[in-house]
Amino acid sequence: MIEVRDPAGVVSARVIPGHPCRATVEGVDLLVGGRPLVAQIGATRWTGEDAANGTTLRQNDKPVARIHAKQIFDAEGIPLLRVMDNGDIVDRQSRIIRKAIVAGTGVRVGDFTVSGVSADDLPLAAMLTAPELDPTLRGLAVCHYLLE
């Protein structure tokens, strides 16, 4: 299990890897199947379309985001968040906004601690803790990495 804790120790996200992948991010519960990625939240259907340029996430068939090479892009192809090899997390203006650092049995991202992940999971930890991203996109991004 992967958990995100804030500085007070409160769990803000929990992911249970498997088929399906189960994610709860800031109160949004997701049950994600795949590959290809698929999830249903009420009347909203989320799908993932794999291609050479990454996985396009669609909400009711409308492109919303794309995940590729440690980055998540908006529907227009503009990078929303990018994770560098050294753990720097860069925003859409190419500014370093946080750093993901391997710490003990997990990863620290800003003020958050992500347990249940390794040094290879920096993009997963960065996206799961990204306040710039909608909680649903965060959960889908993490399940995307886990279902590969």
N, C-alpha and C positions, 0 to 999 in steps of 0.2 A: 504494500500500500504506500502511496505517496501522499504526504500531507504538507500543507503550507501553514505556518504559524506566524502570527504577528509578534511584535516585541513583548506583548503581554502574555503570549502563549496561547492565544485564541486561534482555533483552526478556522481559516478562511476558505480553504479548498482541500478536497480529498479526492483521490483518484485510485480506483482499484483496477489494475491492468487485467486484461483477459479478453475473451471473446464472449460477450460484448465487453467493451471498456465502460466502466462506470465512473462518472465524474460529477462532483458537486462543487461548483465554484460560486462563492458569494450567494448561496441559496438557490442557484439554478442547477437542477438535477438533469443529467444527461445519461442516456443509455445508448452507446454508440457501437454500431456493428460495422464490419468491414473486412476486408477491402472488396469493393469500393466503400468508402465511408458513407454511413447512413444513420440518421437520427430523426426522431419525431418529438417535438415539444408542442403539445396541444395540437392546433391545426397547422403548425409550421413544420415543414419537412426540410431537413438539411441533408445535402448530399455532397460527396466529394468526387471530383472527376480527375483521375490521375492522367498526367501527360508529361512530355519531356521537360516542360518548363515548370513542373511542380503540380500540386494538387489544388484545383479550384474548388472553393467551398461555395455552395449555392444554397440560398434560402428560397424555398418554393420556386426552384429553377432559375432564380436570378443570381448571377455572380455577385458575391459579397467580398470575398478575399481569396488570396492564393498563398500557399505555403511552398517555399522553395529555398534550398540552400541556407538554412538557419535564418530565414527571413519570413515575415508575413507582410503581404502587400494588400492594398485596398483594391476595390473593383477596377480602378483606373490603372493599376500597375505601379502605384507609388508605394515605396516601402514604408510601412508603419513602424516596424520594429526589426532590427537586425542584431544578431548576436555574433560578435567577432570571436576568433579563435582564442584570444586571451581573456574572454569573459566579459569584455566591454559590451554594454547594451546601448545601441544607438537608435535615436528617434528619426522621424521623417526629415528633420533638418540636418541630419548627420551629426548631431550632438550626442556626446556620451551622457546618458541620463542615469545609469546604474552600472553596477558591476556584479557579475555572478562569480562567486569564489567558492571553491571546494573547501568545506569546513567540517572536519570530523567525519560523521557518517552521512553527510548531506551536502547541500549547497546553500550559501547565503546569497540572497539577492536583495540589495538595499537593506531594509530593516526586517525582511522576511527570512525565515529559515525553511528550507524545503528538505524534508526527510524522505528516505526511500529512493534516492537518486544517486548517481555516481558522477564522476568527472566527465563522462561521455554524454551526460544528460543536461549540459548547460543550456542549450536552446529550449528544451522542455521546461526547465525550471524558470528561465527568463520569461517565456510566454505565459506560463501558469500564474506568475506573479505580476504581470503587466497591467497596471491600472488604466493604461491607454486603450486597452482592448476590452470589448464587451465580454462579460463573463461567459456567454455561450461560445464565442469565438475562442476564448482561452481554453475551455473544456474540449472543444473540437480539435484545436491545435495539439493539445497534449495527447489525446486519443490517436490523432494522426501519427504522431511519433511512436506511440506504443504499439500500434497495429501494423507498422511497416514490416 
